[in-house]
Amino acid sequence: MRAGRKRDFARELRRRMTDAELRLWFHLRNRALMGCKFRRQHPIGPYVADFVCIERALVVEADGGQHAGSGPDLARTAYLHARGYRVLRFWNNAVLVRTETVLEQIHAALGRDRVGDD
């Protein structure tokens, strides 16, 4: 996908965020978590990450049922790891029902330095 089309696709994803993504974004935006800046629906190579903190190399994904055992998700995670990103994946239901637990896990990951620390 060309860069311009990728950007437009990311913008469209921002407009169509799921309830879980909206809830997570409420807690991540405006440096609300540990003063870290998160971007939403941010292109990284051929992929668009749900949320990414560039300065801490952390990607946070909120996944629906279509992601269960997904081969493309494994390839995506491998791609991101190869570029130094840590990837946290949460089911949408967990984000909606156990928001505080999810935020605690993100908080803990932000305190780590590298992919190998997970």
Biopython code that builds the backbone (N, CA, C, O; Angstrom):
import numpy as np
from Bio.PDB.StructureBuilder import StructureBuilder

atoms = [
    (1, "MET", "N", (0.853, -1.177, 0.000)),
    (1, "MET", "CA", (0.000, 0.000, 0.000)),
    (1, "MET", "C", (0.900, 1.241, 0.000)),
    (1, "MET", "O", (1.837, 1.336, 0.792)),
    (2, "ARG", "N", (0.612, 2.164, -0.871)),
    (2, "ARG", "CA", (1.387, 3.404, -0.944)),
    (2, "ARG", "C", (1.209, 4.224, 0.326)),
    (2, "ARG", "O", (0.223, 4.072, 1.046)),
    (3, "ALA", "N", (2.177, 5.096, 0.589)),
    (3, "ALA", "CA", (2.178, 5.894, 1.826)),
    (3, "ALA", "C", (0.909, 6.736, 1.959)),
    (3, "ALA", "O", (0.325, 6.794, 3.042)),
    (4, "GLY", "N", (0.476, 7.381, 0.892)),
    (4, "GLY", "CA", (-0.723, 8.209, 0.947)),
    (4, "GLY", "C", (-1.973, 7.394, 1.234)),
    (4, "GLY", "O", (-2.845, 7.829, 1.986)),
    (5, "ARG", "N", (-2.061, 6.213, 0.635)),
    (5, "ARG", "CA", (-3.215, 5.344, 0.887)),
    (5, "ARG", "C", (-3.170, 4.802, 2.307)),
    (5, "ARG", "O", (-4.212, 4.660, 2.947)),
    (6, "LYS", "N", (-1.974, 4.497, 2.809)),
    (6, "LYS", "CA", (-1.823, 4.014, 4.178)),
    (6, "LYS", "C", (-2.277, 5.087, 5.164)),
    (6, "LYS", "O", (-2.962, 4.793, 6.144)),
    (7, "ARG", "N", (-1.888, 6.329, 4.897)),
    (7, "ARG", "CA", (-2.291, 7.440, 5.762)),
    (7, "ARG", "C", (-3.802, 7.605, 5.760)),
    (7, "ARG", "O", (-4.407, 7.785, 6.817)),
    (8, "ASP", "N", (-4.415, 7.547, 4.586)),
    (8, "ASP", "CA", (-5.864, 7.675, 4.481)),
    (8, "ASP", "C", (-6.574, 6.524, 5.190)),
    (8, "ASP", "O", (-7.603, 6.722, 5.835)),
    (9, "PHE", "N", (-6.012, 5.312, 5.063)),
    (9, "PHE", "CA", (-6.579, 4.147, 5.738)),
    (9, "PHE", "C", (-6.510, 4.330, 7.252)),
    (9, "PHE", "O", (-7.473, 4.024, 7.956)),
    (10, "ALA", "N", (-5.377, 4.826, 7.761)),
    (10, "ALA", "CA", (-5.225, 5.077, 9.200)),
    (10, "ALA", "C", (-6.234, 6.121, 9.668)),
    (10, "ALA", "O", (-6.817, 5.980, 10.743)),
    (11, "ARG", "N", (-6.438, 7.137, 8.892)),
    (11, "ARG", "CA", (-7.429, 8.171, 9.252)),
    (11, "ARG", "C", (-8.832, 7.579, 9.327)),
    (11, "ARG", "O", (-9.605, 7.904, 10.228)),
    (12, "GLU", "N", (-9.152, 6.714, 8.381)),
    (12, "GLU", "CA", (-10.462, 6.068, 8.389)),
    (12, "GLU", "C", (-10.613, 5.184, 9.631)),
    (12, "GLU", "O", (-11.678, 5.162, 10.247)),
    (13, "LEU", "N", (-9.566, 4.463, 9.998)),
    (13, "LEU", "CA", (-9.615, 3.635, 11.202)),
    (13, "LEU", "C", (-9.831, 4.493, 12.457)),
    (13, "LEU", "O", (-10.517, 4.072, 13.388)),
    (14, "ARG", "N", (-9.249, 5.683, 12.475)),
    (14, "ARG", "CA", (-9.453, 6.586, 13.619)),
    (14, "ARG", "C", (-10.911, 6.999, 13.729)),
    (14, "ARG", "O", (-11.435, 7.152, 14.833)),
    (15, "ARG", "N", (-11.568, 7.178, 12.590)),
    (15, "ARG", "CA", (-12.974, 7.572, 12.588)),
    (15, "ARG", "C", (-13.895, 6.421, 12.999)),
    (15, "ARG", "O", (-15.000, 6.654, 13.488)),
    (16, "ARG", "N", (-13.436, 5.171, 12.798)),
    (16, "ARG", "CA", (-14.277, 4.005, 13.058)),
    (16, "ARG", "C", (-13.755, 3.169, 14.234)),
    (16, "ARG", "O", (-13.826, 1.941, 14.184)),
    (17, "MET", "N", (-13.247, 3.790, 15.261)),
    (17, "MET", "CA", (-12.696, 3.047, 16.385)),
    (17, "MET", "C", (-13.791, 2.236, 17.086)),
    (17, "MET", "O", (-14.936, 2.675, 17.190)),
    (18, "THR", "N", (-13.416, 1.050, 17.560)),
    (18, "THR", "CA", (-14.354, 0.206, 18.305)),
    (18, "THR", "C", (-14.562, 0.790, 19.698)),
    (18, "THR", "O", (-13.829, 1.684, 20.121)),
    (19, "ASP", "N", (-15.561, 0.279, 20.402)),
    (19, "ASP", "CA", (-15.810, 0.736, 21.775)),
    (19, "ASP", "C", (-14.582, 0.491, 22.653)),
    (19, "ASP", "O", (-14.222, 1.337, 23.472)),
    (20, "ALA", "N", (-13.945, -0.661, 22.481)),
    (20, "ALA", "CA", (-12.754, -0.972, 23.275)),
    (20, "ALA", "C", (-11.617, 0.004, 22.958)),
    (20, "ALA", "O", (-10.930, 0.477, 23.864)),
    (21, "GLU", "N", (-11.423, 0.301, 21.683)),
    (21, "GLU", "CA", (-10.375, 1.252, 21.299)),
    (21, "GLU", "C", (-10.675, 2.637, 21.858)),
    (21, "GLU", "O", (-9.770, 3.331, 22.322)),
    (22, "LEU", "N", (-11.932, 3.038, 21.817)),
    (22, "LEU", "CA", (-12.305, 4.343, 22.367)),
    (22, "LEU", "C", (-12.030, 4.407, 23.870)),
    (22, "LEU", "O", (-11.525, 5.412, 24.371)),
    (23, "ARG", "N", (-12.364, 3.337, 24.582)),
    (23, "ARG", "CA", (-12.122, 3.321, 26.024)),
    (23, "ARG", "C", (-10.618, 3.395, 26.308)),
    (23, "ARG", "O", (-10.186, 4.157, 27.173)),
    (24, "LEU", "N", (-9.834, 2.614, 25.588)),
    (24, "LEU", "CA", (-8.387, 2.630, 25.795)),
    (24, "LEU", "C", (-7.800, 3.995, 25.446)),
    (24, "LEU", "O", (-6.944, 4.511, 26.164)),
    (25, "TRP", "N", (-8.259, 4.568, 24.356)),
    (25, "TRP", "CA", (-7.764, 5.876, 23.927)),
    (25, "TRP", "C", (-8.049, 6.944, 24.979)),
    (25, "TRP", "O", (-7.225, 7.831, 25.197)),
    (26, "PHE", "N", (-9.201, 6.867, 25.629)),
    (26, "PHE", "CA", (-9.553, 7.809, 26.681)),
    (26, "PHE", "C", (-8.474, 7.821, 27.775)),
    (26, "PHE", "O", (-8.171, 8.871, 28.343)),
    (27, "HIS", "N", (-7.903, 6.654, 28.062)),
    (27, "HIS", "CA", (-6.904, 6.533, 29.132)),
    (27, "HIS", "C", (-5.465, 6.755, 28.655)),
    (27, "HIS", "O", (-4.574, 6.986, 29.472)),
    (28, "LEU", "N", (-5.232, 6.687, 27.346)),
    (28, "LEU", "CA", (-3.867, 6.830, 26.824)),
    (28, "LEU", "C", (-3.579, 8.224, 26.249)),
    (28, "LEU", "O", (-2.423, 8.642, 26.168)),
    (29, "ARG", "N", (-4.628, 8.929, 25.856)),
    (29, "ARG", "CA", (-4.420, 10.204, 25.157)),
    (29, "ARG", "C", (-3.901, 11.291, 26.097)),
    (29, "ARG", "O", (-4.006, 11.184, 27.319)),
    (30, "ASN", "N", (-3.350, 12.315, 25.506)),
    (30, "ASN", "CA", (-2.853, 13.492, 26.239)),
    (30, "ASN", "C", (-1.844, 13.145, 27.328)),
    (30, "ASN", "O", (-1.830, 13.760, 28.394)),
    (31, "ARG", "N", (-1.000, 12.152, 27.047)),
    (31, "ARG", "CA", (0.058, 11.753, 27.994)),
    (31, "ARG", "C", (-0.487, 11.370, 29.368)),
    (31, "ARG", "O", (0.172, 11.590, 30.384)),
    (32, "ALA", "N", (-1.691, 10.796, 29.397)),
    (32, "ALA", "CA", (-2.362, 10.485, 30.663)),
    (32, "ALA", "C", (-1.719, 9.324, 31.419)),
    (32, "ALA", "O", (-1.886, 9.226, 32.635)),
    (33, "LEU", "N", (-0.997, 8.453, 30.741)),
    (33, "LEU", "CA", (-0.395, 7.294, 31.393)),
    (33, "LEU", "C", (1.112, 7.483, 31.447)),
    (33, "LEU", "O", (1.795, 7.383, 30.428)),
    (34, "MET", "N", (1.622, 7.755, 32.632)),
    (34, "MET", "CA", (3.059, 7.930, 32.880)),
    (34, "MET", "C", (3.674, 9.053, 32.043)),
    (34, "MET", "O", (4.890, 9.078, 31.856)),
    (35, "GLY", "N", (2.875, 9.964, 31.545)),
    (35, "GLY", "CA", (3.390, 11.062, 30.738)),
    (35, "GLY", "C", (3.865, 10.637, 29.358)),
    (35, "GLY", "O", (4.549, 11.400, 28.675)),
    (36, "CYS", "N", (3.507, 9.419, 28.940)),
    (36, "CYS", "CA", (3.950, 8.897, 27.641)),
    (36, "CYS", "C", (2.960, 9.279, 26.543)),
    (36, "CYS", "O", (1.744, 9.200, 26.721)),
    (37, "LYS", "N", (3.508, 9.692, 25.414)),
    (37, "LYS", "CA", (2.672, 10.072, 24.279)),
    (37, "LYS", "C", (2.336, 8.840, 23.450)),
    (37, "LYS", "O", (3.224, 8.136, 22.969)),
    (38, "PHE", "N", (1.052, 8.594, 23.294)),
    (38, "PHE", "CA", (0.576, 7.517, 22.437)),
    (38, "PHE", "C", (-0.047, 8.116, 21.189)),
    (38, "PHE", "O", (-0.661, 9.182, 21.230)),
    (39, "ARG", "N", (0.120, 7.415, 20.089)),
    (39, "ARG", "CA", (-0.558, 7.748, 18.838)),
    (39, "ARG", "C", (-1.547, 6.636, 18.566)),
    (39, "ARG", "O", (-1.293, 5.479, 18.900)),
    (40, "ARG", "N", (-2.668, 6.975, 17.964)),
    (40, "ARG", "CA", (-3.666, 5.949, 17.655)),
    (40, "ARG", "C", (-3.710, 5.699, 16.165)),
    (40, "ARG", "O", (-3.520, 6.608, 15.356)),
    (41, "GLN", "N", (-3.967, 4.440, 15.814)),
    (41, "GLN", "CA", (-4.058, 4.026, 14.419)),
    (41, "GLN", "C", (-2.875, 4.596, 13.636)),
    (41, "GLN", "O", (-3.044, 5.347, 12.675)),
    (42, "HIS", "N", (-1.683, 4.222, 14.072)),
    (42, "HIS", "CA", (-0.449, 4.782, 13.528)),
    (42, "HIS", "C", (0.236, 3.779, 12.593)),
    (42, "HIS", "O", (0.512, 2.649, 12.994)),
    (43, "PRO", "N", (0.511, 4.189, 11.348)),
    (43, "PRO", "CA", (1.189, 3.285, 10.406)),
    (43, "PRO", "C", (2.629, 2.986, 10.838)),
    (43, "PRO", "O", (3.396, 3.886, 11.180)),
    (44, "ILE", "N", (2.969, 1.696, 10.810)),
    (44, "ILE", "CA", (4.345, 1.241, 11.036)),
    (44, "ILE", "C", (4.625, 0.227, 9.939)),
    (44, "ILE", "O", (4.094, -0.883, 9.962)),
    (45, "GLY", "N", (5.455, 0.605, 8.983)),
    (45, "GLY", "CA", (5.714, -0.270, 7.843)),
    (45, "GLY", "C", (4.409, -0.581, 7.133)),
    (45, "GLY", "O", (3.628, 0.327, 6.848)),
    (46, "PRO", "N", (4.159, -1.862, 6.840)),
    (46, "PRO", "CA", (2.933, -2.221, 6.125)),
    (46, "PRO", "C", (1.701, -2.335, 7.033)),
    (46, "PRO", "O", (0.610, -2.647, 6.557)),
    (47, "TYR", "N", (1.872, -2.088, 8.320)),
    (47, "TYR", "CA", (0.785, -2.283, 9.290)),
    (47, "TYR", "C", (0.324, -0.960, 9.891)),
    (47, "TYR", "O", (1.012, 0.056, 9.798)),
    (48, "VAL", "N", (-0.854, -0.995, 10.509)),
    (48, "VAL", "CA", (-1.370, 0.142, 11.263)),
    (48, "VAL", "C", (-1.598, -0.349, 12.687)),
    (48, "VAL", "O", (-2.454, -1.200, 12.925)),
    (49, "ALA", "N", (-0.830, 0.189, 13.634)),
    (49, "ALA", "CA", (-0.951, -0.203, 15.035)),
    (49, "ALA", "C", (-2.116, 0.539, 15.671)),
    (49, "ALA", "O", (-2.327, 1.721, 15.397)),
    (50, "ASP", "N", (-2.875, -0.154, 16.521)),
    (50, "ASP", "CA", (-3.982, 0.510, 17.215)),
    (50, "ASP", "C", (-3.460, 1.690, 18.022)),
    (50, "ASP", "O", (-3.960, 2.808, 17.899)),
    (51, "PHE", "N", (-2.444, 1.430, 18.854)),
    (51, "PHE", "CA", (-1.831, 2.483, 19.670)),
    (51, "PHE", "C", (-0.334, 2.219, 19.733)),
    (51, "PHE", "O", (0.096, 1.070, 19.832)),
    (52, "VAL", "N", (0.453, 3.277, 19.674)),
    (52, "VAL", "CA", (1.899, 3.113, 19.782)),
    (52, "VAL", "C", (2.483, 4.274, 20.568)),
    (52, "VAL", "O", (2.120, 5.434, 20.375)),
    (53, "CYS", "N", (3.392, 3.926, 21.454)),
    (53, "CYS", "CA", (4.211, 4.922, 22.134)),
    (53, "CYS", "C", (5.596, 4.801, 21.513)),
    (53, "CYS", "O", (6.343, 3.873, 21.822)),
    (54, "ILE", "N", (5.930, 5.722, 20.653)),
    (54, "ILE", "CA", (7.192, 5.676, 19.918)),
    (54, "ILE", "C", (8.379, 5.738, 20.880)),
    (54, "ILE", "O", (9.327, 4.965, 20.747)),
    (55, "GLU", "N", (8.328, 6.660, 21.851)),
    (55, "GLU", "CA", (9.470, 6.864, 22.748)),
    (55, "GLU", "C", (9.781, 5.647, 23.601)),
    (55, "GLU", "O", (10.926, 5.467, 24.015)),
    (56, "ARG", "N", (8.780, 4.799, 23.878)),
    (56, "ARG", "CA", (8.996, 3.583, 24.673)),
    (56, "ARG", "C", (8.919, 2.320, 23.817)),
    (56, "ARG", "O", (8.993, 1.209, 24.341)),
    (57, "ALA", "N", (8.771, 2.487, 22.507)),
    (57, "ALA", "CA", (8.709, 1.368, 21.556)),
    (57, "ALA", "C", (7.681, 0.325, 21.984)),
    (57, "ALA", "O", (7.973, -0.870, 22.024)),
    (58, "LEU", "N", (6.478, 0.790, 22.300)),
    (58, "LEU", "CA", (5.419, -0.095, 22.768)),
    (58, "LEU", "C", (4.192, 0.050, 21.882)),
    (58, "LEU", "O", (3.690, 1.154, 21.668)),
    (59, "VAL", "N", (3.718, -1.077, 21.371)),
    (59, "VAL", "CA", (2.493, -1.135, 20.582)),
    (59, "VAL", "C", (1.435, -1.822, 21.427)),
    (59, "VAL", "O", (1.701, -2.854, 22.042)),
    (60, "VAL", "N", (0.238, -1.255, 21.460)),
    (60, "VAL", "CA", (-0.886, -1.835, 22.188)),
    (60, "VAL", "C", (-1.996, -2.103, 21.184)),
    (60, "VAL", "O", (-2.430, -1.203, 20.465)),
    (61, "GLU", "N", (-2.450, -3.354, 21.145)),
    (61, "GLU", "CA", (-3.500, -3.754, 20.226)),
    (61, "GLU", "C", (-4.731, -4.191, 21.006)),
    (61, "GLU", "O", (-4.620, -4.937, 21.979)),
    (62, "ALA", "N", (-5.898, -3.732, 20.584)),
    (62, "ALA", "CA", (-7.178, -4.180, 21.126)),
    (62, "ALA", "C", (-7.809, -5.067, 20.056)),
    (62, "ALA", "O", (-8.187, -4.589, 18.986)),
    (63, "ASP", "N", (-7.918, -6.355, 20.350)),
    (63, "ASP", "CA", (-8.326, -7.329, 19.338)),
    (63, "ASP", "C", (-9.731, -7.866, 19.564)),
    (63, "ASP", "O", (-10.136, -8.145, 20.693)),
    (64, "GLY", "N", (-10.455, -8.003, 18.478)),
    (64, "GLY", "CA", (-11.760, -8.648, 18.494)),
    (64, "GLY", "C", (-11.614, -10.122, 18.155)),
    (64, "GLY", "O", (-10.501, -10.606, 17.949)),
    (65, "GLY", "N", (-12.707, -10.822, 18.097)),
    (65, "GLY", "CA", (-12.712, -12.259, 17.852)),
    (65, "GLY", "C", (-12.072, -12.682, 16.548)),
    (65, "GLY", "O", (-11.591, -13.810, 16.440)),
    (66, "GLN", "N", (-12.052, -11.812, 15.556)),
    (66, "GLN", "CA", (-11.458, -12.163, 14.262)),
    (66, "GLN", "C", (-9.955, -12.390, 14.371)),
    (66, "GLN", "O", (-9.343, -12.907, 13.436)),
    (67, "HIS", "N", (-9.354, -12.013, 15.490)),
    (67, "HIS", "CA", (-7.913, -12.163, 15.665)),
    (67, "HIS", "C", (-7.525, -13.472, 16.335)),
    (67, "HIS", "O", (-6.332, -13.753, 16.452)),
    (68, "ALA", "N", (-8.473, -14.282, 16.778)),
    (68, "ALA", "CA", (-8.176, -15.523, 17.498)),
    (68, "ALA", "C", (-7.324, -16.449, 16.636)),
    (68, "ALA", "O", (-7.759, -16.902, 15.578)),
    (69, "GLY", "N", (-6.109, -16.726, 17.098)),
    (69, "GLY", "CA", (-5.216, -17.632, 16.393)),
    (69, "GLY", "C", (-4.835, -17.165, 15.009)),
    (69, "GLY", "O", (-4.558, -17.986, 14.134)),
    (70, "SER", "N", (-4.815, -15.876, 14.792)),
    (70, "SER", "CA", (-4.591, -15.306, 13.465)),
    (70, "SER", "C", (-3.128, -15.376, 13.046)),
    (70, "SER", "O", (-2.254, -14.829, 13.719)),
    (71, "GLY", "N", (-2.867, -16.052, 11.930)),
    (71, "GLY", "CA", (-1.523, -16.106, 11.366)),
    (71, "GLY", "C", (-0.989, -14.737, 10.999)),
    (71, "GLY", "O", (0.173, -14.439, 11.276)),
    (72, "PRO", "N", (-1.818, -13.885, 10.376)),
    (72, "PRO", "CA", (-1.329, -12.546, 10.052)),
    (72, "PRO", "C", (-0.922, -11.744, 11.297)),
    (72, "PRO", "O", (-0.006, -10.925, 11.232)),
    (73, "ASP", "N", (-1.598, -11.977, 12.424)),
    (73, "ASP", "CA", (-1.206, -11.273, 13.653)),
    (73, "ASP", "C", (0.167, -11.720, 14.132)),
    (73, "ASP", "O", (0.937, -10.913, 14.653)),
    (74, "LEU", "N", (0.481, -13.010, 13.959)),
    (74, "LEU", "CA", (1.807, -13.506, 14.340)),
    (74, "LEU", "C", (2.888, -12.861, 13.476)),
    (74, "LEU", "O", (3.945, -12.477, 13.976)),
    (75, "ALA", "N", (2.616, -12.745, 12.176)),
    (75, "ALA", "CA", (3.576, -12.107, 11.265)),
    (75, "ALA", "C", (3.744, -10.630, 11.618)),
    (75, "ALA", "O", (4.856, -10.103, 11.593)),
    (76, "ARG", "N", (2.654, -9.977, 11.940)),
    (76, "ARG", "CA", (2.668, -8.558, 12.315)),
    (76, "ARG", "C", (3.505, -8.358, 13.583)),
    (76, "ARG", "O", (4.337, -7.452, 13.650)),
    (77, "THR", "N", (3.277, -9.208, 14.580)),
    (77, "THR", "CA", (4.027, -9.108, 15.831)),
    (77, "THR", "C", (5.511, -9.354, 15.579)),
    (77, "THR", "O", (6.354, -8.642, 16.125)),
    (78, "ALA", "N", (5.839, -10.345, 14.766)),
    (78, "ALA", "CA", (7.243, -10.622, 14.438)),
    (78, "ALA", "C", (7.884, -9.420, 13.744)),
    (78, "ALA", "O", (9.021, -9.059, 14.045)),
    (79, "TYR", "N", (7.155, -8.806, 12.818)),
    (79, "TYR", "CA", (7.647, -7.618, 12.114)),
    (79, "TYR", "C", (7.951, -6.497, 13.107)),
    (79, "TYR", "O", (9.010, -5.871, 13.046)),
    (80, "LEU", "N", (7.017, -6.253, 14.015)),
    (80, "LEU", "CA", (7.191, -5.181, 14.998)),
    (80, "LEU", "C", (8.329, -5.485, 15.961)),
    (80, "LEU", "O", (9.113, -4.596, 16.293)),
    (81, "HIS", "N", (8.429, -6.739, 16.416)),
    (81, "HIS", "CA", (9.543, -7.120, 17.292)),
    (81, "HIS", "C", (10.884, -6.916, 16.593)),
    (81, "HIS", "O", (11.842, -6.445, 17.207)),
    (82, "ALA", "N", (10.953, -7.268, 15.321)),
    (82, "ALA", "CA", (12.199, -7.116, 14.562)),
    (82, "ALA", "C", (12.630, -5.656, 14.459)),
    (82, "ALA", "O", (13.803, -5.364, 14.228)),
    (83, "ARG", "N", (11.685, -4.751, 14.630)),
    (83, "ARG", "CA", (11.991, -3.316, 14.590)),
    (83, "ARG", "C", (12.091, -2.713, 15.983)),
    (83, "ARG", "O", (12.105, -1.492, 16.135)),
    (84, "GLY", "N", (12.161, -3.564, 16.997)),
    (84, "GLY", "CA", (12.390, -3.095, 18.355)),
    (84, "GLY", "C", (11.161, -2.750, 19.170)),
    (84, "GLY", "O", (11.286, -2.233, 20.280)),
    (85, "TYR", "N", (9.979, -3.022, 18.648)),
    (85, "TYR", "CA", (8.750, -2.724, 19.384)),
    (85, "TYR", "C", (8.346, -3.903, 20.258)),
    (85, "TYR", "O", (8.533, -5.059, 19.878)),
    (86, "ARG", "N", (7.802, -3.613, 21.408)),
    (86, "ARG", "CA", (7.113, -4.600, 22.230)),
    (86, "ARG", "C", (5.650, -4.511, 21.866)),
    (86, "ARG", "O", (5.150, -3.424, 21.575)),
    (87, "VAL", "N", (4.957, -5.625, 21.877)),
    (87, "VAL", "CA", (3.545, -5.646, 21.479)),
    (87, "VAL", "C", (2.720, -6.253, 22.605)),
    (87, "VAL", "O", (2.984, -7.369, 23.051)),
    (88, "LEU", "N", (1.723, -5.511, 23.055)),
    (88, "LEU", "CA", (0.750, -6.008, 24.017)),
    (88, "LEU", "C", (-0.580, -6.156, 23.295)),
    (88, "LEU", "O", (-1.029, -5.236, 22.611)),
    (89, "ARG", "N", (-1.210, -7.320, 23.449)),
    (89, "ARG", "CA", (-2.505, -7.571, 22.828)),
    (89, "ARG", "C", (-3.528, -7.844, 23.918)),
    (89, "ARG", "O", (-3.286, -8.619, 24.844)),
    (90, "PHE", "N", (-4.674, -7.190, 23.788)),
    (90, "PHE", "CA", (-5.771, -7.391, 24.731)),
    (90, "PHE", "C", (-7.043, -7.649, 23.947)),
    (90, "PHE", "O", (-7.292, -7.015, 22.922)),
    (91, "TRP", "N", (-7.851, -8.586, 24.436)),
    (91, "TRP", "CA", (-9.158, -8.808, 23.833)),
    (91, "TRP", "C", (-10.029, -7.600, 24.130)),
    (91, "TRP", "O", (-9.926, -7.004, 25.202)),
    (92, "ASN", "N", (-10.877, -7.239, 23.193)),
    (92, "ASN", "CA", (-11.791, -6.109, 23.392)),
    (92, "ASN", "C", (-12.575, -6.260, 24.686)),
    (92, "ASN", "O", (-12.757, -5.288, 25.419)),
    (93, "ASN", "N", (-13.042, -7.477, 24.972)),
    (93, "ASN", "CA", (-13.815, -7.711, 26.183)),
    (93, "ASN", "C", (-13.007, -7.356, 27.435)),
    (93, "ASN", "O", (-13.549, -6.769, 28.372)),
    (94, "ALA", "N", (-11.733, -7.703, 27.457)),
    (94, "ALA", "CA", (-10.883, -7.379, 28.605)),
    (94, "ALA", "C", (-10.752, -5.867, 28.770)),
    (94, "ALA", "O", (-10.787, -5.355, 29.888)),
    (95, "VAL", "N", (-10.602, -5.166, 27.668)),
    (95, "VAL", "CA", (-10.491, -3.707, 27.724)),
    (95, "VAL", "C", (-11.770, -3.100, 28.298)),
    (95, "VAL", "O", (-11.715, -2.157, 29.086)),
    (96, "LEU", "N", (-12.903, -3.636, 27.905)),
    (96, "LEU", "CA", (-14.183, -3.078, 28.336)),
    (96, "LEU", "C", (-14.562, -3.476, 29.764)),
    (96, "LEU", "O", (-15.162, -2.683, 30.489)),
    (97, "VAL", "N", (-14.218, -4.691, 30.166)),
    (97, "VAL", "CA", (-14.663, -5.208, 31.463)),
    (97, "VAL", "C", (-13.605, -5.046, 32.555)),
    (97, "VAL", "O", (-13.929, -4.799, 33.717)),
    (98, "ARG", "N", (-12.333, -5.189, 32.164)),
    (98, "ARG", "CA", (-11.241, -5.114, 33.150)),
    (98, "ARG", "C", (-10.251, -4.010, 32.762)),
    (98, "ARG", "O", (-9.047, -4.246, 32.670)),
    (99, "THR", "N", (-10.766, -2.835, 32.542)),
    (99, "THR", "CA", (-9.963, -1.712, 32.066)),
    (99, "THR", "C", (-8.766, -1.439, 32.971)),
    (99, "THR", "O", (-7.653, -1.250, 32.481)),
    (100, "GLU", "N", (-8.980, -1.415, 34.275)),
    (100, "GLU", "CA", (-7.886, -1.109, 35.208)),
    (100, "GLU", "C", (-6.762, -2.136, 35.113)),
    (100, "GLU", "O", (-5.588, -1.768, 35.164)),
    (101, "THR", "N", (-7.099, -3.408, 34.977)),
    (101, "THR", "CA", (-6.092, -4.460, 34.840)),
    (101, "THR", "C", (-5.286, -4.262, 33.562)),
    (101, "THR", "O", (-4.062, -4.396, 33.570)),
    (102, "VAL", "N", (-5.964, -3.943, 32.470)),
    (102, "VAL", "CA", (-5.292, -3.683, 31.193)),
    (102, "VAL", "C", (-4.345, -2.496, 31.338)),
    (102, "VAL", "O", (-3.201, -2.552, 30.886)),
    (103, "LEU", "N", (-4.815, -1.431, 31.962)),
    (103, "LEU", "CA", (-3.973, -0.241, 32.145)),
    (103, "LEU", "C", (-2.770, -0.543, 33.032)),
    (103, "LEU", "O", (-1.690, 0.001, 32.803)),
    (104, "GLU", "N", (-2.932, -1.392, 34.033)),
    (104, "GLU", "CA", (-1.802, -1.784, 34.885)),
    (104, "GLU", "C", (-0.748, -2.525, 34.073)),
    (104, "GLU", "O", (0.449, -2.314, 34.270)),
    (105, "GLN", "N", (-1.181, -3.386, 33.168)),
    (105, "GLN", "CA", (-0.236, -4.126, 32.329)),
    (105, "GLN", "C", (0.499, -3.192, 31.371)),
    (105, "GLN", "O", (1.697, -3.353, 31.139)),
    (106, "ILE", "N", (-0.211, -2.227, 30.824)),
    (106, "ILE", "CA", (0.439, -1.244, 29.942)),
    (106, "ILE", "C", (1.429, -0.415, 30.751)),
    (106, "ILE", "O", (2.545, -0.157, 30.301)),
    (107, "HIS", "N", (1.023, -0.005, 31.929)),
    (107, "HIS", "CA", (1.889, 0.774, 32.826)),
    (107, "HIS", "C", (3.171, -0.001, 33.112)),
    (107, "HIS", "O", (4.263, 0.561, 33.039)),
    (108, "ALA", "N", (3.048, -1.282, 33.437)),
    (108, "ALA", "CA", (4.222, -2.117, 33.717)),
    (108, "ALA", "C", (5.131, -2.220, 32.493)),
    (108, "ALA", "O", (6.353, -2.152, 32.619)),
    (109, "ALA", "N", (4.536, -2.383, 31.313)),
    (109, "ALA", "CA", (5.333, -2.486, 30.084)),
    (109, "ALA", "C", (6.055, -1.185, 29.771)),
    (109, "ALA", "O", (7.167, -1.205, 29.242)),
    (110, "LEU", "N", (5.443, -0.066, 30.087)),
    (110, "LEU", "CA", (6.089, 1.226, 29.837)),
    (110, "LEU", "C", (7.329, 1.407, 30.706)),
    (110, "LEU", "O", (8.230, 2.172, 30.363)),
    (111, "GLY", "N", (7.368, 0.705, 31.824)),
    (111, "GLY", "CA", (8.513, 0.783, 32.708)),
    (111, "GLY", "C", (9.686, -0.070, 32.271)),
    (111, "GLY", "O", (10.783, 0.068, 32.813)),
    (112, "ARG", "N", (9.477, -0.958, 31.293)),
    (112, "ARG", "CA", (10.545, -1.815, 30.781)),
    (112, "ARG", "C", (11.232, -1.141, 29.593)),
    (112, "ARG", "O", (10.682, -0.246, 28.952)),
    (113, "ASP", "N", (12.451, -1.604, 29.326)),
    (113, "ASP", "CA", (13.250, -0.942, 28.286)),
    (113, "ASP", "C", (13.215, -1.594, 26.913)),
    (113, "ASP", "O", (13.227, -0.881, 25.909)),
    (114, "ARG", "N", (13.172, -2.910, 26.829)),
    (114, "ARG", "CA", (13.378, -3.573, 25.545)),
    (114, "ARG", "C", (12.402, -4.718, 25.307)),
    (114, "ARG", "O", (11.679, -5.143, 26.209)),
    (115, "VAL", "N", (12.401, -5.204, 24.071)),
    (115, "VAL", "CA", (11.548, -6.322, 23.668)),
    (115, "VAL", "C", (11.815, -7.528, 24.552)),
    (115, "VAL", "O", (10.863, -8.180, 24.981)),
    (116, "GLY", "N", (13.059, -7.851, 24.839)),
    (116, "GLY", "CA", (13.421, -9.024, 25.619)),
    (116, "GLY", "C", (12.986, -8.964, 27.057)),
    (116, "GLY", "O", (13.044, -9.978, 27.752)),
    (117, "ASP", "N", (12.547, -7.801, 27.538)),
    (117, "ASP", "CA", (12.118, -7.664, 28.921)),
    (117, "ASP", "C", (10.736, -8.223, 29.167)),
    (117, "ASP", "O", (10.363, -8.438, 30.320)),
    (118, "ASP", "N", (9.944, -8.471, 28.096)),
    (118, "ASP", "CA", (8.572, -8.958, 28.265)),
    (118, "ASP", "C", (8.543, -10.359, 28.815)),
    (118, "ASP", "O", (7.466, -10.921, 29.018)),
]
sb = StructureBuilder()
sb.init_structure("model")
sb.init_model(0)
sb.init_chain("A")
sb.init_seg("    ")
for serial, (resi, resn, name, xyz) in enumerate(atoms, 1):
    if name == "N":
        sb.init_residue(resn, " ", resi, " ")
    sb.init_atom(name, np.array(xyz, "f"), 0.0, 1.0, " ", f" {name:<3s}", serial, name[0])
structure = sb.get_structure()
